[in-house]
Amino acid sequence: MRAYPESKVVLNERCKSPLVDLLLISEDRFLVVGDGDTISLGDKTLQFIFAPWVHWPKTMVTYLKEDKMLFSCNFFSSHYASDELILKDEKKIYNAAKRYYAENMMPFRASIIKNIEKIKSLDIEIIAPSHGPIYKEKKDFIINAYSDWSSDKVKNKVIIPYVSMRDSTEKMVEYLKKSLTKKGITVKIFHLNDSGDIGEFAMELVDAATLVIGIPAILSGSHPNIVYAAYLVNALKPKVKFISIIGAHGWGKKTVEMLTDIVSTLKAEIIEPVVINGYPKDSDFELLDELAEKISTRHVEIGATD
């Protein structure tokens, strides 16, 4: 047990060097603790647990033993501000917590799973994250939500971000949505022509089974908004199992290749794209029906839930 020194900053070894460089604080002002170390504050005991990559490489959570309280840093946080200090209504917080997870935690699913297991050894009655409300009676709610989002389970859902310049791609997106909906698949559409909330798009990616990107071609490549969306998907690393592309290419025939290269790091199967030249015709709608059938079949095969 270590006595708490006056006016010292407590941190783990990996944090010390960046803070010395950034804040110009001398090294003797820091108290470096190891994983599992404790500090006595008299009648209170703090235990430090390393939880790297949730979402920072140097994350450390702190357990107040006597009060069975976990100060979880960014772990279990949410984009939510309220005058209610302690969460009472799960419905109010669920989407805010899911959005925080989508925008900050989703790329680190494997680390989240490991660190959830790590804190299960603690007797926790209260979780106090850096962002959002304190979880007391509702602590299992946030742990279960994070466990679900970081698992490999996906929903019977298709996300379609798209841009349409001459209505061709929009017509294809609308038709594909109807075809998928008839098969009992939930479809979420994001028209990237609009200055919409990209955070909503990220949130829907958390548990979607399939991503279909709707493209127009601009000059010899894809529209910048679509490139940005593909880049974001690649950075967030959602657990989507399948990816496809639909749209009209004009003369930009390399658009599909460019987009598949951007998302190439995802462990997702590429379902054959439906990319046409000009306005969609009856034969093109038939191809979209075939794509919907392939997606539905794949969802059944992996057991995607509603």
C-alpha positions as MATLAB code, in Angstrom:
seq = 'MRAYPESKVVLNERCKSPLVDLLLISEDRFLVVGDGDTISLGDKTLQFIFAPWVHWPKTMVTYLKEDKMLFSCNFFSSHYASDELILKDEKKIYNAAKRYYAENMMPFRASIIKNIEKIKSLDIEIIAPSHGPIYKEKKDFIINAYSDWSSDKVKNKVIIPYVSMRDSTEKMVEYLKKSLTKKGITVKIFHLNDSGDIGEFAMELVDAATLVIGIPAILSGSHPNIVYAAYLVNALKPKVKFISIIGAHGWGKKTVEMLTDIVSTLKAEIIEPVVINGYPKDSDFELLDELAEKISTRHVEIGATD';
ca = [
       0.000    0.000    0.000;
       1.405    3.409   -0.955;
       0.763    6.647    0.932;
      -0.643    9.348   -1.336;
       2.003   12.073   -1.872;
       1.013   15.730   -1.844;
       0.281   17.416   -5.216;
       1.281   14.492   -7.399;
      -0.336   13.365  -10.635;
      -1.221    9.655  -10.626;
      -0.906    7.870  -13.963;
       0.467    4.826  -15.710;
       3.931    4.717  -17.229;
       2.743    5.106  -20.824;
       1.087    8.453  -19.997;
       4.042   10.087  -18.286;
       6.231   10.991  -21.261;
       3.465   12.633  -23.344;
       2.337   14.734  -20.350;
       5.885   15.775  -19.526;
       6.321   16.946  -23.114;
       2.874   18.532  -23.450;
       2.433   20.243  -20.068;
       6.118   20.800  -19.238;
       5.686   19.263  -15.789;
       8.807   17.856  -14.160;
       8.966   14.087  -13.809;
       9.130   14.224  -10.003;
       5.542   15.522   -9.949;
       4.247   12.181  -11.231;
       3.432    9.032   -9.310;
       3.513    6.070  -11.677;
       1.278    3.132  -10.790;
       1.139   -0.363  -12.228;
      -1.840   -2.485  -13.156;
      -3.593   -3.500   -9.941;
      -1.673   -1.064   -7.704;
      -3.530    0.589   -4.830;
      -3.278    3.903   -2.999;
      -4.681    4.608    0.473;
      -6.501    7.906    1.048;
      -7.022    7.100    4.697;
     -10.494    5.595    4.914;
     -10.693    5.053    1.140;
      -8.643    2.809   -1.153;
      -8.125    3.361   -4.878;
      -7.164    0.475   -7.134;
      -5.901    1.166  -10.658;
      -6.703   -1.158  -13.552;
      -5.272   -0.747  -17.037;
      -7.924   -0.899  -19.762;
      -6.007   -0.039  -22.950;
      -7.787    0.907  -26.168;
     -11.137    1.947  -24.723;
     -10.618    4.163  -26.602;
      -7.113    5.416  -25.834;
      -4.013    3.208  -25.770;
      -3.224    4.445  -22.233;
      -6.686    4.200  -20.632;
      -6.730    3.382  -16.922;
      -9.859    2.929  -14.777;
     -10.003    3.452  -11.014;
     -11.893    1.321   -8.504;
     -12.926    2.820   -5.162;
     -12.993   -0.334   -3.065;
     -14.992    0.781   -0.012;
     -17.818    2.233   -2.142;
     -17.631   -0.479   -4.818;
     -17.464    2.319   -7.377;
     -15.702    2.167  -10.753;
     -14.472    5.437  -12.283;
     -14.396    4.057  -15.809;
     -12.826    6.941  -17.758;
     -14.214    6.785  -21.346;
     -15.359    3.184  -20.865;
     -19.210    3.009  -20.718;
     -19.515    6.702  -21.606;
     -22.282    8.393  -23.598;
     -23.004   11.622  -25.448;
     -25.542   12.774  -22.862;
     -25.833   15.791  -20.565;
     -28.543   16.114  -17.916;
     -29.196   17.619  -14.498;
     -29.931   14.060  -13.356;
     -26.639   12.751  -11.988;
     -27.755    9.111  -11.778;
     -29.441    7.330  -14.695;
     -33.074    6.400  -14.114;
     -34.481    5.829  -17.615;
     -32.617    3.467  -19.976;
     -34.599    4.707  -22.994;
     -33.183    8.212  -22.574;
     -29.592    7.069  -22.568;
     -29.521    4.078  -24.938;
     -29.047    5.955  -28.225;
     -26.679    8.473  -26.631;
     -24.524    5.639  -25.312;
     -24.719    3.784  -28.623;
     -23.642    6.899  -30.483;
     -20.651    7.396  -28.175;
     -19.713    3.771  -28.729;
     -20.091    4.138  -32.517;
     -17.998    7.285  -32.811;
     -15.259    6.392  -30.319;
     -15.221    2.728  -29.348;
     -16.300    0.701  -32.376;
     -12.796    0.287  -33.880;
     -11.646   -1.332  -30.618;
     -14.270   -4.060  -30.214;
     -11.755   -6.771  -29.330;
     -10.215   -4.627  -26.592;
     -13.638   -3.751  -25.204;
     -14.556   -7.427  -24.906;
     -11.283   -8.156  -23.071;
     -11.685   -5.232  -20.682;
     -15.311   -6.054  -19.889;
     -14.073   -9.471  -18.781;
     -11.312   -7.795  -16.774;
     -13.650   -5.653  -14.662;
     -16.045   -8.541  -14.021;
     -13.711   -9.685  -11.245;
     -14.544   -6.477   -9.327;
     -17.516   -6.105   -7.001;
     -19.085   -3.084   -8.699;
     -22.232   -1.323   -7.531;
     -21.711    2.053   -9.223;
     -20.124    3.006  -12.575;
     -19.087    6.639  -13.028;
     -17.791    7.301  -16.580;
     -16.114   10.491  -17.798;
     -19.069   11.349  -20.057;
     -22.763   10.842  -19.328;
     -24.671    9.801  -16.208;
     -23.647    7.608  -13.299;
     -24.987    4.039  -13.408;
     -26.125    2.737  -10.048;
     -29.155    0.452  -10.125;
     -28.759    0.483  -13.942;
     -25.095   -0.611  -14.090;
     -25.946   -3.943  -15.745;
     -27.776   -2.045  -18.490;
     -24.650   -0.277  -19.769;
     -22.380   -3.310  -19.353;
     -24.840   -5.475  -21.294;
     -25.227   -2.818  -24.005;
     -21.462   -2.541  -24.535;
     -21.173   -6.341  -24.515;
     -23.859   -6.612  -27.201;
     -22.430   -3.874  -29.433;
     -18.909   -5.293  -29.268;
     -19.992   -8.898  -29.893;
     -20.106  -10.508  -33.342;
     -23.919  -10.472  -33.370;
     -25.516   -8.414  -36.148;
     -29.101   -7.461  -36.909;
     -31.151   -8.217  -39.989;
     -30.431   -4.694  -41.188;
     -28.993   -3.008  -44.290;
     -27.464    0.485  -44.256;
     -27.439    2.421  -47.542;
     -25.464    5.677  -47.706;
     -25.746    7.240  -51.145;
     -25.340   10.277  -53.351;
     -27.434   10.791  -56.465;
     -26.613   13.453  -59.035;
     -29.129   12.737  -61.820;
     -31.732   10.672  -59.941;
     -30.463    7.340  -61.312;
     -28.800    6.178  -58.089;
     -31.673    7.464  -55.946;
     -34.155    5.469  -58.015;
     -32.037    2.344  -57.525;
     -31.755    2.942  -53.780;
     -35.515    3.381  -53.427;
     -36.181    0.215  -55.402;
     -33.629   -1.852  -53.448;
     -35.122   -0.645  -50.179;
     -38.578   -1.859  -51.224;
     -37.187   -5.189  -52.367;
     -35.286   -5.735  -49.113;
     -38.217   -4.597  -46.965;
     -40.477   -7.181  -48.623;
     -38.049   -9.822  -47.338;
     -38.390   -8.580  -43.759;
     -35.062   -6.718  -43.690;
     -34.788   -3.358  -41.916;
     -33.288   -0.708  -44.212;
     -31.736    2.592  -43.121;
     -30.994    5.141  -45.856;
     -28.605    8.097  -45.573;
     -28.715   10.649  -48.386;
     -25.224   12.135  -48.296;
     -26.191   14.982  -50.628;
     -27.739   16.546  -47.534;
     -25.710   17.989  -44.684;
     -27.050   15.314  -42.360;
     -25.734   13.990  -39.062;
     -22.891   11.600  -39.848;
     -23.039   10.402  -36.245;
     -26.434    8.822  -36.938;
     -24.844    6.925  -39.817;
     -22.047    5.699  -37.526;
     -24.588    4.628  -34.898;
     -26.553    2.508  -37.378;
     -23.324    0.782  -38.448;
     -22.871   -0.647  -34.945;
     -25.090   -3.683  -35.510;
     -25.949   -3.758  -39.230;
     -25.302   -6.980  -41.129;
     -24.860   -5.338  -44.539;
     -23.629   -2.068  -46.009;
     -24.701   -1.100  -49.536;
     -23.022    2.030  -50.929;
     -25.004    3.999  -53.526;
     -22.734    5.790  -55.974;
     -22.789    8.215  -58.827;
     -19.579    8.789  -60.744;
     -18.014   12.223  -60.866;
     -15.414   12.649  -63.583;
     -13.518    9.345  -63.459;
     -14.134    8.514  -59.800;
     -16.674    8.532  -57.002;
     -18.403   11.499  -55.415;
     -16.313   13.002  -52.537;
     -19.140   12.463  -50.023;
     -19.166    8.756  -50.838;
     -15.387    8.541  -50.578;
     -15.626   10.173  -47.151;
     -18.346    7.728  -46.056;
     -16.248    4.755  -47.202;
     -13.203    6.173  -45.409;
     -15.257    6.606  -42.229;
     -16.537    3.033  -42.431;
     -12.989    1.760  -42.831;
     -11.811    3.830  -39.851;
     -14.673    2.794  -37.560;
     -14.309   -0.895  -38.482;
     -17.935   -1.971  -37.916;
     -18.803   -5.655  -37.735;
     -20.761   -5.643  -41.014;
     -20.575   -9.040  -42.653;
     -21.407   -8.022  -46.226;
     -20.744   -5.024  -48.469;
     -22.097   -4.199  -51.902;
     -22.312   -1.215  -54.246;
     -25.118    0.034  -56.480;
     -25.433    3.037  -58.741;
     -24.755    4.605  -62.113;
     -21.162    5.026  -63.215;
     -21.343    7.105  -66.410;
     -17.772    6.928  -67.648;
     -16.253    6.481  -64.183;
     -15.942    2.718  -64.440;
     -13.173    2.465  -61.825;
     -15.426    3.768  -59.054;
     -16.270    0.288  -57.703;
     -12.623   -0.690  -57.577;
     -11.711    2.524  -55.761;
     -14.387    2.059  -53.083;
     -13.675   -1.620  -52.472;
     -10.009   -0.735  -51.998;
     -10.941    1.815  -49.302;
     -12.926   -0.743  -47.268;
     -10.556   -3.611  -47.983;
      -9.388   -3.888  -44.345;
     -12.868   -4.887  -43.159;
     -13.517   -8.588  -42.782;
     -16.621   -8.447  -44.950;
     -17.719  -10.391  -48.005;
     -18.181   -8.264  -51.118;
     -21.471   -9.163  -52.801;
     -21.354   -8.514  -56.538;
     -22.226   -4.844  -57.189;
     -25.042   -3.641  -59.437;
     -23.630   -0.663  -61.321;
     -25.337    0.523  -64.497;
     -24.897    3.167  -67.173;
     -27.678    5.745  -67.334;
     -31.172    5.600  -65.853;
     -32.271    2.176  -64.494;
     -34.341   -0.027  -66.797;
     -36.475   -3.083  -66.094;
     -33.477   -5.381  -66.517;
     -31.559   -3.303  -63.948;
     -34.382   -3.574  -61.406;
     -34.249   -7.339  -61.876;
     -30.566   -7.212  -60.923;
     -31.499   -5.289  -57.781;
     -34.074   -7.959  -56.899;
     -31.329  -10.545  -57.301;
     -29.056   -8.518  -55.025;
     -31.820   -8.303  -52.401;
     -32.250  -12.074  -52.601;
     -28.499  -12.638  -52.147;
     -28.439  -10.339  -49.120;
     -31.476  -12.022  -47.586;
     -29.937  -15.463  -48.105;
     -26.651  -14.388  -46.517;
     -28.498  -12.937  -43.517;
     -30.338  -16.201  -42.973;
     -27.093  -18.162  -43.275;
     -25.366  -16.168  -40.531;
     -28.444  -15.966  -38.312;
     -28.838  -12.185  -38.434;
     -31.508  -11.263  -35.888;
     -34.341   -8.748  -36.137;
];
